């Protein structure tokens, strides 16, 4: 950013989005046979484009998808259409998933096995360090602190294991952490989003603006577009 200023740019807009996958601290995510949602879909697209070259990637017969948003739904249905046995694990109830309810119904009708109100605890590997199972626990709503506030908590003695040859982690996204690391003078919120003044889209650095999911975290595309237009108007005024 400093170099851009010295080159004579009077305003800079950060629109770096929120593309970093979440749940990187889940034990076992670095095992073979574990894919992040976008990685799986991109590899699948590449394999289809280059099918004449016999391009493919390891999945195995049983696929477990972790997540509750459209990315997880897309991965589950795509894996199913590859002829896999697919289980979609979500920590939310069916009616609370961040997808249109009918979409979950269609996925189930198509053959996706849905495990709702289930929290993944660990991806278990085999002796070759490839995924072989996912340890889970069931969840339910409870007022554990007697405050009148019901929240999802693990159900005692409800742990179980899902056998898996591959695991797709599609748990949502967070802003890229490189901004915080590389631009120390830029103020960043606790969740990794870039702090901005809501009145003019400015950041803590003079002449630097930000917009989109880098500021709001993961929201609808139309909201990110509106944020960008708003920031552009503020830059024009500046």
C-alpha positions as CSV (number, residue, x, y, z in Angstrom):
1,X,0.0,0.0,0.0
2,X,2.9,2.4,0.8
3,X,4.4,1.7,-2.6
4,X,1.1,2.5,-4.3
5,X,1.0,5.8,-2.5
6,X,4.5,6.7,-3.6
7,X,3.5,5.9,-7.2
8,X,0.9,8.7,-7.0
9,X,-2.3,6.8,-6.4
10,X,-4.6,9.0,-4.3
11,X,-7.1,6.3,-3.2
12,X,-6.8,2.5,-2.8
13,X,-9.8,0.2,-2.5
14,X,-9.3,-3.2,-0.7
15,X,-11.8,-5.7,-2.0
16,X,-10.0,-8.9,-1.0
17,X,-13.2,-10.8,0.0
18,X,-13.5,-13.6,2.5
19,X,-12.2,-16.7,0.8
20,X,-10.2,-18.4,3.5
21,X,-11.9,-21.7,4.5
22,X,-13.0,-22.0,8.1
23,X,-12.4,-24.9,10.5
24,X,-8.7,-25.2,9.7
25,X,-8.2,-26.2,13.4
26,X,-10.4,-29.4,13.1
27,X,-8.1,-32.3,13.9
28,X,-7.3,-34.3,10.8
29,X,-7.9,-31.6,8.2
30,X,-4.4,-32.1,6.8
31,X,-4.9,-35.8,6.1
32,X,-5.0,-37.2,2.6
33,X,-8.5,-37.4,1.1
34,X,-9.6,-34.2,2.8
35,X,-10.6,-31.4,0.5
36,X,-12.0,-27.9,1.0
37,X,-15.2,-27.1,-0.7
38,X,-13.9,-24.9,-3.5
39,X,-10.9,-27.1,-4.0
40,X,-13.2,-30.1,-4.6
41,X,-15.5,-28.2,-7.0
42,X,-12.5,-26.8,-8.9
43,X,-10.8,-30.2,-9.1
44,X,-14.1,-31.7,-10.3
45,X,-14.5,-29.1,-13.0
46,X,-10.9,-29.6,-14.1
47,X,-11.4,-33.4,-14.3
48,X,-14.5,-33.0,-16.4
49,X,-12.8,-30.5,-18.7
50,X,-9.9,-32.9,-19.2
51,X,-11.7,-36.2,-19.1
52,X,-10.1,-37.3,-22.3
53,X,-6.7,-37.1,-20.4
54,X,-8.2,-39.4,-17.7
55,X,-7.7,-36.6,-15.1
56,X,-9.2,-37.5,-11.8
57,X,-8.6,-37.3,-8.0
58,X,-9.0,-39.7,-5.1
59,X,-12.5,-39.8,-3.5
60,X,-13.3,-43.4,-2.7
61,X,-16.8,-44.8,-2.3
62,X,-17.9,-43.0,0.9
63,X,-17.8,-39.2,1.1
64,X,-18.7,-37.0,4.1
65,X,-19.4,-33.3,3.6
66,X,-19.1,-30.9,6.5
67,X,-21.1,-27.6,6.5
68,X,-24.5,-26.0,6.4
69,X,-24.3,-23.6,3.5
70,X,-24.7,-23.7,-0.3
71,X,-21.1,-24.7,-0.7
72,X,-21.7,-27.9,1.3
73,X,-24.9,-28.6,-0.6
74,X,-23.2,-28.2,-4.0
75,X,-20.4,-30.5,-2.9
76,X,-22.7,-33.2,-1.6
77,X,-24.9,-33.3,-4.7
78,X,-21.8,-33.2,-7.0
79,X,-20.2,-36.1,-5.2
80,X,-23.5,-38.0,-5.3
81,X,-23.6,-37.6,-9.1
82,X,-20.1,-39.2,-9.2
83,X,-21.8,-42.4,-7.9
84,X,-20.5,-41.9,-4.3
85,X,-22.3,-42.7,-1.0
86,X,-22.6,-39.2,0.5
87,X,-23.4,-38.1,4.0
88,X,-24.0,-34.4,4.7
89,X,-23.1,-33.4,8.2
90,X,-24.4,-30.1,9.6
91,X,-24.4,-28.6,13.1
92,X,-27.7,-26.9,12.4
93,X,-31.3,-28.2,12.2
94,X,-32.7,-28.7,8.7
95,X,-34.9,-25.7,9.0
96,X,-31.9,-23.5,10.1
97,X,-29.5,-24.4,7.3
98,X,-28.4,-21.4,5.3
99,X,-30.0,-22.8,2.2
100,X,-33.5,-22.7,0.8
101,X,-35.3,-25.5,2.7
102,X,-36.5,-27.1,-0.6
103,X,-32.9,-27.5,-1.6
104,X,-32.2,-29.8,1.3
105,X,-35.3,-31.8,0.5
106,X,-34.2,-32.2,-3.1
107,X,-30.7,-33.4,-2.0
108,X,-32.3,-36.0,0.3
109,X,-34.6,-37.2,-2.5
110,X,-31.6,-37.4,-4.8
111,X,-29.9,-39.7,-2.3
112,X,-27.8,-37.6,0.0
113,X,-28.0,-38.8,3.6
114,X,-28.4,-35.8,5.9
115,X,-27.1,-35.8,9.5
116,X,-28.5,-32.6,11.0
117,X,-27.7,-31.2,14.5
118,X,-24.3,-33.1,14.4
119,X,-20.9,-31.6,15.2
120,X,-17.7,-33.0,13.7
121,X,-15.0,-33.5,16.3
122,X,-12.1,-35.1,14.4
123,X,-11.2,-36.6,11.1
124,X,-9.5,-39.9,11.8
125,X,-6.8,-41.2,9.5
126,X,-5.5,-44.7,8.7
127,X,-1.9,-45.9,8.8
128,X,-1.2,-44.3,5.4
129,X,-2.5,-40.9,6.8
130,X,-5.6,-40.8,4.6
131,X,-9.0,-40.1,6.0
132,X,-11.0,-43.1,7.1
133,X,-13.7,-41.8,9.4
134,X,-15.2,-38.7,11.1
135,X,-15.9,-38.6,14.8
136,X,-19.1,-36.7,15.6
137,X,-21.4,-35.9,18.5
138,X,-25.1,-35.0,18.3
139,X,-26.4,-31.6,19.4
140,X,-29.6,-30.4,20.9
141,X,-31.0,-27.1,22.3
142,X,-30.7,-26.6,26.0
143,X,-30.7,-23.8,28.6
144,X,-27.6,-25.1,30.4
145,X,-27.1,-21.9,32.4
146,X,-30.7,-21.4,33.3
147,X,-30.7,-17.9,31.7
148,X,-33.6,-18.4,29.4
149,X,-31.2,-18.5,26.5
150,X,-31.3,-21.8,24.6
151,X,-28.2,-22.9,22.7
152,X,-26.9,-25.9,20.9
153,X,-25.0,-28.2,23.2
154,X,-23.5,-31.7,22.8
155,X,-25.9,-34.5,23.9
156,X,-24.2,-36.7,26.6
157,X,-23.0,-40.1,25.3
158,X,-24.1,-39.4,21.8
159,X,-20.8,-39.7,20.0
160,X,-20.6,-41.8,16.9
161,X,-18.3,-42.4,13.9
162,X,-19.0,-42.0,10.2
163,X,-16.9,-44.1,7.9
164,X,-15.4,-42.1,5.1
165,X,-12.9,-42.5,2.3
166,X,-12.9,-38.7,1.7
167,X,-14.1,-35.7,3.6
168,X,-15.1,-32.3,2.1
169,X,-14.8,-29.4,4.5
170,X,-17.3,-26.7,3.4
171,X,-17.9,-24.9,6.7
172,X,-17.9,-21.3,5.3
173,X,-15.2,-18.7,5.0
174,X,-13.3,-15.9,6.7
175,X,-11.3,-12.9,5.5
176,X,-7.8,-13.6,4.3
177,X,-5.4,-13.3,7.1
178,X,-2.5,-12.1,4.9
179,X,-3.9,-8.5,5.1
180,X,-3.5,-8.4,8.9
181,X,0.0,-9.9,8.6
182,X,1.4,-7.8,5.8
183,X,-0.3,-4.4,6.7
184,X,0.3,-4.0,10.4
185,X,-0.9,-0.4,10.5
186,X,-4.4,-1.4,9.1
187,X,-7.0,-1.8,11.8
188,X,-8.6,-5.2,11.7
189,X,-11.7,-6.5,13.7
190,X,-11.6,-9.6,16.0
191,X,-13.2,-11.7,13.3
192,X,-10.5,-10.7,10.7
193,X,-12.6,-8.2,8.8
194,X,-11.2,-4.9,7.9
195,X,-12.4,-2.0,10.1
196,X,-14.1,0.8,8.2
197,X,-16.0,3.9,9.0
198,X,-19.6,3.1,7.9
199,X,-20.1,6.7,6.9
200,X,-17.4,6.8,4.1
201,X,-15.9,3.3,3.7
202,X,-12.5,4.6,4.9
203,X,-10.1,2.3,6.8
204,X,-7.6,3.3,9.5
205,X,-5.1,4.3,6.8
206,X,-5.5,7.6,5.0
207,X,-6.6,7.2,1.4
208,X,-7.3,3.5,1.8
209,X,-10.9,2.2,1.5
210,X,-12.4,-1.2,1.8
211,X,-15.7,-2.9,0.8
212,X,-17.4,-6.2,0.3
213,X,-16.9,-9.4,2.3
214,X,-13.5,-8.2,3.5
215,X,-15.5,-5.8,5.6
216,X,-18.8,-7.7,6.3
217,X,-17.4,-11.2,6.2
218,X,-19.6,-13.7,4.2
219,X,-22.8,-12.1,2.9
220,X,-24.8,-12.3,-0.3
221,X,-23.1,-11.3,-3.5
222,X,-25.6,-8.5,-4.1
223,X,-24.6,-6.9,-0.7
224,X,-20.9,-7.0,-1.7
225,X,-21.7,-5.4,-5.0
226,X,-23.7,-2.6,-3.2
227,X,-20.8,-2.1,-0.8
228,X,-18.4,-1.7,-3.7
229,X,-20.6,0.9,-5.4
230,X,-21.0,2.8,-2.1
231,X,-17.2,2.8,-1.6
232,X,-16.7,4.0,-5.2
233,X,-19.0,6.9,-4.5
234,X,-17.0,7.8,-1.3
235,X,-13.7,7.5,-3.2
236,X,-15.1,9.9,-5.8
237,X,-16.0,12.4,-3.1
238,X,-12.6,12.0,-1.4
